[in-house]
Amino acid sequence: MEATVLTPVQQHLLKMFAFDDSEARLEEVKRVLMQHFSHKLDQCLDELWDNGTLNQEKLDSLRGTHIRTAVLGKQ
């Protein structure tokens, strides 16, 4: 069996939360991480919009497309 190597981020989180296993803390961490990555996604999308990579016409063409299905079908 292969050993799993934890990333530095995973190791840090394990150490940080080793003594607090409450559901409330878990929900708080999930919320904070979701907000953080949502903000990063918004920034990336704004950049794509500002440089013209993404526009309303392209968004309209994606409407109704099952992106995951389309991507999986190409593998």
KOLZA-908699 format. One record per atom (N, C-alpha, C): chain; x, y, z; residue number from 0; atom name. Coordinates in Angstrom, 3 decimals, m for minus. Example, Ala and Ser with C-alpha at 12.3 -4.5 7.8 and 13.67 -1.06 7.14 Angstrom:
2
NODE	torza	X	Y	Z	koldren	rovex
NODE	A	13.190	m5.690	7.800	0	N;
NODE	A	12.300	m4.500	7.800	0	CA;
NODE	A	13.200	m3.300	7.800	0	C;
NODE	A	12.850	m2.250	7.080	1	N;
NODE	A	13.670	m1.060	7.140	1	CA;
NODE	A	12.900	0.030	7.870	1	C;
//
This chain:
75
NODE	torza	X	Y	Z	koldren	rovex
NODE	A	0.835	m1.179	0.000	0	N;
NODE	A	0.000	0.000	0.000	0	CA;
NODE	A	0.885	1.250	0.000	0	C;
NODE	A	0.542	2.228	m0.843	1	N;
NODE	A	1.313	3.456	m0.937	1	CA;
NODE	A	1.007	4.374	0.233	1	C;
NODE	A	2.035	5.047	0.710	2	N;
NODE	A	1.851	6.028	1.777	2	CA;
NODE	A	1.337	7.325	1.158	2	C;
NODE	A	0.429	7.974	1.843	3	N;
NODE	A	m0.081	9.253	1.383	3	CA;
NODE	A	0.800	10.360	1.920	3	C;
NODE	A	1.265	11.215	1.031	4	N;
NODE	A	2.099	12.343	1.437	4	CA;
NODE	A	1.204	13.576	1.513	4	C;
NODE	A	1.175	14.190	2.671	5	N;
NODE	A	0.347	15.375	2.863	5	CA;
NODE	A	1.103	16.619	2.400	5	C;
NODE	A	0.365	17.527	1.793	6	N;
NODE	A	0.953	18.789	1.371	6	CA;
NODE	A	1.211	19.651	2.602	6	C;
NODE	A	2.041	20.665	2.477	7	N;
NODE	A	2.257	21.570	3.608	7	CA;
NODE	A	0.958	22.205	4.117	7	C;
NODE	A	0.039	22.515	3.218	8	N;
NODE	A	m1.250	23.101	3.625	8	CA;
NODE	A	m2.031	22.104	4.473	8	C;
NODE	A	m2.081	20.858	4.027	9	N;
NODE	A	m2.800	19.829	4.780	9	CA;
NODE	A	m2.178	19.625	6.154	9	C;
NODE	A	m0.858	19.586	6.216	10	N;
NODE	A	m0.172	19.410	7.495	10	CA;
NODE	A	m0.486	20.566	8.437	10	C;
NODE	A	m0.464	21.778	7.906	11	N;
NODE	A	m0.747	22.949	8.728	11	CA;
NODE	A	m2.172	22.908	9.284	11	C;
NODE	A	m3.130	22.568	8.429	12	N;
NODE	A	m4.516	22.502	8.886	12	CA;
NODE	A	m4.713	21.425	9.942	12	C;
NODE	A	m4.074	20.287	9.768	13	N;
NODE	A	m4.183	19.227	10.774	13	CA;
NODE	A	m3.642	19.686	12.117	13	C;
NODE	A	m2.509	20.361	12.105	14	N;
NODE	A	m1.939	20.865	13.362	14	CA;
NODE	A	m2.831	21.932	13.990	14	C;
NODE	A	m3.359	22.820	13.139	15	N;
NODE	A	m4.192	23.911	13.638	15	CA;
NODE	A	m5.453	23.420	14.330	15	C;
NODE	A	m6.056	22.366	13.776	16	N;
NODE	A	m7.344	21.922	14.277	16	CA;
NODE	A	m7.272	20.609	15.054	16	C;
NODE	A	m6.093	20.229	15.469	17	N;
NODE	A	m5.923	18.965	16.187	17	CA;
NODE	A	m6.679	18.941	17.516	17	C;
NODE	A	m6.901	20.099	18.106	18	N;
NODE	A	m7.512	20.135	19.438	18	CA;
NODE	A	m8.935	20.677	19.432	18	C;
NODE	A	m9.461	20.979	18.272	19	N;
NODE	A	m10.830	21.509	18.199	19	CA;
NODE	A	m11.578	20.745	17.112	19	C;
NODE	A	m12.345	19.764	17.520	20	N;
NODE	A	m13.056	18.940	16.545	20	CA;
NODE	A	m14.556	19.204	16.542	20	C;
NODE	A	m14.947	20.416	16.923	21	N;
NODE	A	m16.377	20.730	17.006	21	CA;
NODE	A	m16.979	20.943	15.612	21	C;
NODE	A	m18.253	20.655	15.506	22	N;
NODE	A	m18.983	20.877	14.255	22	CA;
NODE	A	m19.034	22.361	13.921	22	C;
NODE	A	m19.141	23.191	14.944	23	N;
NODE	A	m19.202	24.636	14.720	23	CA;
NODE	A	m17.911	25.124	14.065	23	C;
NODE	A	m16.784	24.630	14.532	24	N;
NODE	A	m15.497	25.032	13.956	24	CA;
NODE	A	m15.397	24.538	12.512	24	C;
NODE	A	m15.833	23.330	12.254	25	N;
NODE	A	m15.818	22.783	10.900	25	CA;
NODE	A	m16.641	23.657	9.961	25	C;
NODE	A	m17.836	24.030	10.376	26	N;
NODE	A	m18.694	24.869	9.547	26	CA;
NODE	A	m18.070	26.239	9.307	26	C;
NODE	A	m17.425	26.782	10.326	27	N;
NODE	A	m16.761	28.080	10.180	27	CA;
NODE	A	m15.616	27.990	9.168	27	C;
NODE	A	m14.821	26.943	9.251	28	N;
NODE	A	m13.704	26.759	8.319	28	CA;
NODE	A	m14.231	26.576	6.901	28	C;
NODE	A	m15.274	25.782	6.739	29	N;
NODE	A	m15.868	25.599	5.409	29	CA;
NODE	A	m16.338	26.929	4.834	29	C;
NODE	A	m16.995	27.728	5.668	30	N;
NODE	A	m17.523	29.023	5.216	30	CA;
NODE	A	m16.392	29.960	4.801	30	C;
NODE	A	m15.350	30.026	5.618	31	N;
NODE	A	m14.225	30.907	5.325	31	CA;
NODE	A	m13.517	30.476	4.036	31	C;
NODE	A	m13.292	29.178	3.886	32	N;
NODE	A	m12.640	28.687	2.670	32	CA;
NODE	A	m13.506	28.938	1.436	32	C;
NODE	A	m14.806	28.724	1.570	33	N;
NODE	A	m15.720	28.964	0.452	33	CA;
NODE	A	m15.680	30.439	0.053	33	C;
NODE	A	m15.706	31.340	1.022	34	N;
NODE	A	m15.654	32.769	0.725	34	CA;
NODE	A	m14.334	33.141	0.048	34	C;
NODE	A	m13.246	32.578	0.540	35	N;
NODE	A	m11.929	32.864	m0.021	35	CA;
NODE	A	m11.854	32.443	m1.486	35	C;
NODE	A	m12.238	31.200	m1.781	36	N;
NODE	A	m12.138	30.717	m3.144	36	CA;
NODE	A	m13.186	31.341	m4.059	36	C;
NODE	A	m14.322	31.719	m3.512	37	N;
NODE	A	m15.330	32.429	m4.288	37	CA;
NODE	A	m14.790	33.796	m4.714	37	C;
NODE	A	m14.115	34.459	m3.804	38	N;
NODE	A	m13.513	35.757	m4.102	38	CA;
NODE	A	m12.433	35.616	m5.185	38	C;
NODE	A	m11.598	34.592	m5.072	39	N;
NODE	A	m10.560	34.355	m6.077	39	CA;
NODE	A	m11.179	34.067	m7.441	39	C;
NODE	A	m12.250	33.283	m7.467	40	N;
NODE	A	m12.931	32.978	m8.720	40	CA;
NODE	A	m13.499	34.251	m9.339	40	C;
NODE	A	m14.113	35.090	m8.512	41	N;
NODE	A	m14.650	36.362	m9.015	41	CA;
NODE	A	m13.548	37.210	m9.640	41	C;
NODE	A	m12.385	37.249	m8.995	42	N;
NODE	A	m11.265	38.021	m9.530	42	CA;
NODE	A	m10.816	37.475	m10.885	42	C;
NODE	A	m10.726	36.161	m10.989	43	N;
NODE	A	m10.321	35.539	m12.260	43	CA;
NODE	A	m11.343	35.818	m13.361	43	C;
NODE	A	m12.615	35.694	m13.021	44	N;
NODE	A	m13.663	35.962	m14.009	44	CA;
NODE	A	m13.663	37.425	m14.442	44	C;
NODE	A	m13.434	38.334	m13.490	45	N;
NODE	A	m13.347	39.756	m13.826	45	CA;
NODE	A	m12.189	40.007	m14.782	45	C;
NODE	A	m11.063	39.346	m14.537	46	N;
NODE	A	m9.900	39.505	m15.413	46	CA;
NODE	A	m10.198	38.978	m16.819	46	C;
NODE	A	m10.850	37.820	m16.900	47	N;
NODE	A	m11.224	37.269	m18.202	47	CA;
NODE	A	m12.181	38.203	m18.939	47	C;
NODE	A	m13.102	38.795	m18.200	48	N;
NODE	A	m14.066	39.712	m18.812	48	CA;
NODE	A	m13.343	40.969	m19.293	48	C;
NODE	A	m12.459	41.507	m18.449	49	N;
NODE	A	m11.755	42.749	m18.786	49	CA;
NODE	A	m10.826	42.591	m19.984	49	C;
NODE	A	m10.207	41.408	m20.137	50	N;
NODE	A	m9.289	41.235	m21.269	50	CA;
NODE	A	m9.984	40.680	m22.513	50	C;
NODE	A	m11.308	40.467	m22.434	51	N;
NODE	A	m12.074	40.066	m23.604	51	CA;
NODE	A	m12.152	38.566	m23.852	51	C;
NODE	A	m11.506	37.775	m22.992	52	N;
NODE	A	m11.573	36.324	m23.152	52	CA;
NODE	A	m12.991	35.828	m22.916	52	C;
NODE	A	m13.698	36.488	m22.013	53	N;
NODE	A	m15.073	36.125	m21.679	53	CA;
NODE	A	m15.956	37.334	m21.964	53	C;
NODE	A	m17.081	37.095	m22.617	54	N;
NODE	A	m18.029	38.178	m22.876	54	CA;
NODE	A	m19.443	37.603	m22.898	54	C;
NODE	A	m20.413	38.453	m23.066	55	N;
NODE	A	m21.802	38.003	m23.010	55	CA;
NODE	A	m22.113	37.001	m24.108	55	C;
NODE	A	m21.550	37.195	m25.282	56	N;
NODE	A	m21.791	36.271	m26.389	56	CA;
NODE	A	m21.299	34.862	m26.031	56	C;
NODE	A	m20.122	34.769	m25.425	57	N;
NODE	A	m19.591	33.464	m25.037	57	CA;
NODE	A	m20.425	32.841	m23.917	57	C;
NODE	A	m20.877	33.663	m22.980	58	N;
NODE	A	m21.738	33.154	m21.917	58	CA;
NODE	A	m23.043	32.619	m22.493	58	C;
NODE	A	m23.615	33.363	m23.438	59	N;
NODE	A	m24.865	32.919	m24.068	59	CA;
NODE	A	m24.679	31.592	m24.794	59	C;
NODE	A	m23.514	31.404	m25.416	60	N;
NODE	A	m23.271	30.152	m26.148	60	CA;
NODE	A	m23.121	28.962	m25.198	60	C;
NODE	A	m22.746	29.220	m23.963	61	N;
NODE	A	m22.602	28.143	m22.973	61	CA;
NODE	A	m23.922	27.758	m22.311	61	C;
NODE	A	m24.919	28.623	m22.430	62	N;
NODE	A	m26.206	28.356	m21.780	62	CA;
NODE	A	m26.756	27.014	m22.250	62	C;
NODE	A	m27.088	26.164	m21.319	63	N;
NODE	A	m27.652	24.871	m21.634	63	CA;
NODE	A	m26.618	23.787	m21.896	63	C;
NODE	A	m25.328	24.160	m21.902	64	N;
NODE	A	m24.271	23.173	m22.122	64	CA;
NODE	A	m23.916	22.505	m20.807	64	C;
NODE	A	m23.831	21.186	m20.828	65	N;
NODE	A	m23.384	20.461	m19.653	65	CA;
NODE	A	m21.865	20.360	m19.735	65	C;
NODE	A	m21.202	21.317	m19.127	66	N;
NODE	A	m19.754	21.458	m19.284	66	CA;
NODE	A	m19.013	20.225	m18.776	66	C;
NODE	A	m19.386	19.712	m17.629	67	N;
NODE	A	m18.700	18.523	m17.105	67	CA;
NODE	A	m18.835	17.356	m18.067	67	C;
NODE	A	m20.015	17.166	m18.589	68	N;
NODE	A	m20.261	16.069	m19.536	68	CA;
NODE	A	m19.429	16.274	m20.797	68	C;
NODE	A	m19.391	17.503	m21.279	69	N;
NODE	A	m18.634	17.801	m22.493	69	CA;
NODE	A	m17.145	17.561	m22.274	69	C;
NODE	A	m16.629	17.954	m21.133	70	N;
NODE	A	m15.211	17.776	m20.829	70	CA;
NODE	A	m14.885	16.296	m20.648	70	C;
NODE	A	m15.734	15.583	m19.936	71	N;
NODE	A	m15.486	14.155	m19.712	71	CA;
NODE	A	m15.540	13.368	m21.003	71	C;
NODE	A	m16.387	13.768	m21.920	72	N;
NODE	A	m16.512	13.061	m23.184	72	CA;
NODE	A	m15.281	13.190	m24.069	72	C;
NODE	A	m14.440	14.199	m23.818	73	N;
NODE	A	m13.253	14.428	m24.638	73	CA;
NODE	A	m12.042	13.635	m24.160	73	C;
NODE	A	m12.151	12.992	m23.018	74	N;
NODE	A	m10.995	12.282	m22.471	74	CA;
NODE	A	m10.767	10.978	m23.178	74	C;
//
